[in-house]
Amino acid sequence: MRALALRPLWICLLVALGLRLVFAFFGFPILQQHWSLREDGDGYGLIAQSIRDGHYTDITRGPVYPMFVAVAGSPAVVKFLQALLDTMTCWLVFLLTARNWKAAALWAVYPFAIWRVAFINKEVLLTLLLVAYVLTQLLALRRGKLWQWLAAGGLLALVNLCKPTFLAWPLIVLAIALLHRVPLSRVAALAVAMVAVIAPWTWRNYMATNGAFLPVATEQGGMTTFIGNYQPTLGLWEGSGKSLWMLAVAEIRSRHPGASVVELDRVYYAAALEQVMRNPLQATGMFVRKCGRFWFLSAARREQVISFAVQIAYLTLLGIGLWRQWPWGAETVLVLALIAYVMLVHALSYADMRFSLPVMPVVCAWAGAAFQTKSRSTDATVSAAR
């Protein structure tokens, strides 16, 4: 009987794995030639090679994904493992929704998750780690066990060691805890566990940079934030204005010839703030636009109609699912806060649709309630963290 109940899940997992493998090894090579796609645009292969050679000094990327690539050894193995990891994300979505296979199916066929598997980039691994954190955090929030809060903190540390966007997230958890009368000692356990796991890497960076404070990595965040707030190009990466921001970036670099990687990163942040202060009204308009780009527009701005149609369908299902789950408990508030947090971080820096991928499994999880009756979806939300 239990095997019969799990049959839809197994179908979802097989479909998810099959779609990702077929695209990564058959579909992507065709599109790569047609669109001149770069498989490893961020240079993770070179960083991975430095790890294998025993000369790992890079501070521009968090260590989790380069180590993953180093262990995998070749792009083909990386893609195969990413297909498995993203299929595992599908299973986590199933668990996140109190075993709603329809939510898992939404992730199994999500086109942009399938697309990302074919690239040597951290989004697939980051997405898996973030969903694992959310699942553990909901368990901790529901049951209140100290070890669950510590485990959530450890997973949040791994998320940050993959991409340090979430270093400030415990502050949001603290606010939610205060609103829902969660003991502050539990939030403290989350923060302590996160800091304890990250601290050794921060010390490594301190030694590697001769005394600079860098918790995880620069992630070229300063330059990316400058480009995302560069007003002559409206914060766009590609397009006719690309040469303008490239010249501006080169000019900033030329004015600081002796700057270290960390120092130059901070110079770019200062230049980004200068752009915002130069015309706050235009900066506000760009902020609003970037909130839209986060969901609907890729950097290359190709296939915009299809992208918009897919995203609006998923977000509409999310809206229906949230309506069916009203009134919202602490679990739903936390999930919505996480989605808003990631969107706003990128709206303040640089945004395109690629950066919404890590929160899309959560969107699928709560969108899955759209296929249930209101009473059942409410019960599922209450029991999702059990």
N, C-alpha and C positions, 0 to 999 in steps of 0.2 A: 504493500500500500504506500509506504514511504517512497519507494523507488518510483512508483507511478506519479506521485506528487512532484517529484524532482525532475520528471522527464522534460517539462518545458525549459527548465534551467539548463539541462545538458544540451538541448537543442540550441539554446541561446549561445552557450559557450562554444559549441562546434561551429555555429554560423560566424561568431565573432572571430575565432581563430582562422577559419577558412578565408573569410573576406580579407583579413589583414595579411595573411601569407600570400594570397593571390595578388593583391595589389602591390605589396612590397617587392615581389620577385618577378612579376609579369607586367602589371600596369604601370608602375613607377618608371621603369626603364624607357618605356615608350614616351611618357609625358616629359621625362627628363630631357630627351632629345628635342621634343617639340617646343618646350618652354624654356630650355636652357637652365634647368633647375640645378642648384648646388646641393649635393647630398650632405656635405659637412661644412656649411657656411660659417660656423663659429669656431672651427679649428679644433674640435675635440680629439680628432685623430692624432694631431701633433702632441697635444697634452698627454694623451694616453701613452704615446710612444716614449715620452720623457719619463713617465712612471715606470714603464718596463725597463728603461735604460738606467734607472736609479738616479735621475737628475731632475726630480720633480720640484721646481721652484715657482711654478705659476701661482699667482694670487688673483687672477682675473676671473676665475671660475670656481664655484664651490666644488669640493672634492668628490662628492658621491658619484656624479655621472661620469667624470673622467676615469675614475677607478673602475666603474662598470664597463666602460669601453675598453679599458686596458685588459681586464680579465677576459672579455669576449674575444679580443684579438683581431677580428676582421669585421668589416662593415656587414658582410652577409650574416655572420653570427649575431652581431648587434641587432640587426633587423629581426632575425628569428626570435631572439630573446625578447625583444620589444613586443612582438606579436603575442608571445606567451604572457608577458606582464600586463598588456592591455586586456587580454582575455581574463586575467585574474582580477582586473579592475571591474570587469563585468560581473564577476562573482561577488565582489565586495558590494556593488550596487544592490545586488539581490539580498545580501545580508542587511544592508542599510535600511531596506524598506520592509523589514519583517517578511522577507521571502515573497516579494511581488515580482514574478518573472517578467511582467510587462515592462517594468522599469529597467530591468536588465536587458531586455530586448531593445529598448531605446538606445542604450549605449552600444550594444552589439552592432547595430547598423548605422551608428552616427558617422556620417561621411568624413568629418574632419579628424576624428580619432583614427579612422582607418588611414587617412592621408598622412598623419604625423608619424606613424609607425615606420614609414620608409625613409625617414631622415635621421641622421646622426645628431640628435639633439635631445635635451633633457626632459622635454614635456611629457613623454610617456611615463618615464620613471617618476617624475615629480607628481604626476596625476595619481599614480598608484599610491605613493607615500601620503599624499594629502587625503585621499579617500580613507586610507587605513587610519590616519590620525583622526579624521572626523568620526569614524565608526567607534574608535576607542574613546574619544572625547564624549560622545553621546552615552556610552556605557558608564563613564565616570560621572557624568552629569545626572544620569538616572539613578545609579546605585550608590554613588558617593564613596566607593572604596578607595582608600589611600593608594593602593598599588595601581589602580586603574588611572588615577590622576598622574602618578609617576610614569606609567607607561605612555600616557598621552603626551607628557612632556618629552619623553625620549623620542617618540615618533615625530613630534613637532620639531625637535632638534634635527632629525634626519631630513625633514622637509627643508629646513633652513640651510643645511649643509649641501642641499641640492640647488636651492635658490633662496637667498636670504631676504625674500620679500616679507616673510612672516615673523621677523624678529620682534615687531611691536604688537603682534596678535594677542599675546597674553593680557595686554591692557584691555582689549575688547572682551576677552573672557572674564576679566575682573569686573567690568561694568555689568555684564550679563549675570554674573554671580551675585552682585549686590542687588540687582533687581529681583532675583529669584531666590534670595536668602540661602545661597550656597555658602558653606563655611569658607572663610578667607584662607584658612590653612590649606584647603584643597587647591586653591589657585596658586598659593605659594609653592606647593609641592610640584605643580605643573611647571612653574617658572624655574625652580631650582633644578629640576631634572633636565630641562632644556638647556640651561646655562652649563650644567655639569658636563653634558655631552659635547657642547660646542667649545667649551673652554680650552681643551687641548689643541684644537685647530687654531683658535685665536692666539694661543701662545706660539704655535709654529709660525703664524704670520708675523707676530711681533719680532721673532728672531730673524725671519727671512727678509723683513723690511727695515731692519736696524732700528726698531723701536716705534714703528707706526701702529696705531690701534686700528685693527681691521678684523671684526668678529669672524667673518667668513671669507668674503671675496669682494672685489669691486664690481664684478659682473658688468664692467663698463657702464655702470649705472649713470655716472656723471655725464658722459658723452651722449648716452641714449636720452637722458632727461633734457639735455640741451637741444638735441634734435627734435624731440617731442614738443618743445616749447619755443622753437625757433619760428618767430612770427612771419618772416617773409615767405615761408613755405607752408604755413598753417600746421606745422608739426607732422607733415607727411614724410615718410621715409623714401618712397619711390616716386617717380613722376618727373615732370619737367623741371621741378625745383631742386632735384637732388644735387646738382652741381653747386647750388648756392650754399646749402648747409655743409657740403664737403669743403668748400673754400673757407667757410666760417670756422669749421673744426680745425682745418690746417693752420689758419691764422692764429687761433688760440694756442695751438701746440707750438707754433714758431715763436710766440712771445714768452714761452716758458721752456727753453731748450734744456735746462738742467733738472727739470722737475721729475720726481719719481712717479711711478704708476699711481700710487695713492695720492700724491700731491696733485698730479694732473687731473685725476678723477674729481677732486674737490674743486679745482679751478673750473671744470665744466659745470659742476653744480652751481657755483657762484655765477657763471655766465648765464645759466638757465634762469636763475632768480632775477638777474638783470633784465632778461627778456620779458619776464612777467611784469616787473615793476615799470618797464618802459611804457607799456600800454595795458593796464589791468583789465580794461573792458574787452579788448581783443583776446587777452589771455583767458578771460572767463568764457568767452564764446568758444575758444579752442578746447577748453576743459569739457564743455557740454558736448562738443563734437567727438571728442575722444571717448566719452562714455558710450556714444553710439558706435564708434569704430571698434571698441572692445568687443562688441557682440556681432557686428555685421560686416566689417571691412577688412580684408587681408592687406598685407603690406603692398603686394603687387597689384591689388585691386582688379584681379581677374575673376571672371564668372560671378559678377556681383549679384545678378538676379537670383541665381541658384543659391548662393550663400545666404542672401536675405531670406529666401523662402524657407530654407532648412532651419535657420536660426529662429525665425519668427514662429515656425511651427512648434519648435521645442519650448520656446518661451511662453507661447500661448498655453501649451499643456501644463507648464509650470504654474501659470496663473490659475488655471482651472483646479489643479491639484491643491494649491494653497487655499483656494476658496472652499474646497471640500474639507480641508483640515481645520478650518476656523472653528473655535478660537485656537490660536497658536500657543503651544507650550514652549518651555525653555529650549527644547531641542530644535524646533523650527526657527525660533528667534536666532539661535546660534548659527544655524546654517545660512539664513538670510544675511546675517551680519558678515559671515565669511565671504559670501558672494559679493556683497557691497564693498567689503574691505579690499578684495583683489581688484575689483573694477576701479575703485577710487585711487588706489596706488598707481595703477597704470594711466588713469586719466590725468594724474598730477605729473607723470613722467612721459612715457610714450605708450600708445595703445594701438593694437590691431587685434584681429580676431584670434590669432594664434594664442594670445595670452589669456583668453577665456577658457581654453581647453581644460586646465586643471580643475575648474569648478563645474564643468559640464556634467560629470558623473553625479554630482549632488543635484544639479538641475534635473537630470533624468530620474533620480531617486524620488524627488518630490513631485515631478511631473507624472510619475507612475500612478499617483493617487487619482489622477483624472479619469482612470479607467475603473475606479471603484466607486461604490455608493458612498455617500457622505459619512454615514455612520461607520462603515468599514474602514474608510481612509483615516478617520479620526482615531479609531482604535489602533490602526497600524502605526500611526505617528507616535502614539503613547507607548506602544510596545517595541518600537524600532530599536531602542537601545537595550532591550532585555537580552 
